[in-house]
Amino acid sequence: MSPLDTFMFDWFGDTLFNVLLFNIVLVGPASFAAGQAVASTWRSWPQVVAYAALLSAGLRFFDYALAGGELWSIGGFLLGWLVQFAIAGFAHRLTRVRQLIRQYPWLYRRKGLLGWEEQH
């Protein structure tokens, strides 16, 4: 193993390739869908945090079962949670902006990709 892979395995429980593969390709779309689902039902951020944690726990299991990574890697869990929370948070904000603009066009207009402002 390379020094980078050794560092990644010591801190995050698997190699860089597997960390990226599982975080982005396997669980990333599920995080995006979770963020959209929370926003589409008008729920708040704490649920996004909780769903990201559950997805990160599932991510650790997939990493362990499919790639031989460490199951109880705290660093791997926290890195997975951070990535899944970022993806789900982006989807939540994007969906919330779309909802406000579509449902209340007389009150709000889009301001950039992830923002809105009141119409005067």
Number of C-alpha atoms within 10 A of each C-alpha: 8 8 8 11 16 15 15 19 20 15 15 24 26 25 21 15 11 17 23 15 14 18 24 17 11 13 21 23 15 18 29 20 15 24 31 22 17 22 25 14 9 13 14 11 16 10 14 25 19 13 21 28 19 15 23 25 19 15 24 26 17 17 22 17 12 10 14 13 21 18 18 14 18 14 15 26 21 15 17 28 23 17 20 31 25 19 22 29 23 17 23 28 18 17 19 23 21 20 15 15 17 13 10 11 13 11 13 18 18 17 11 9 10 15 15 17 12 11 10 6
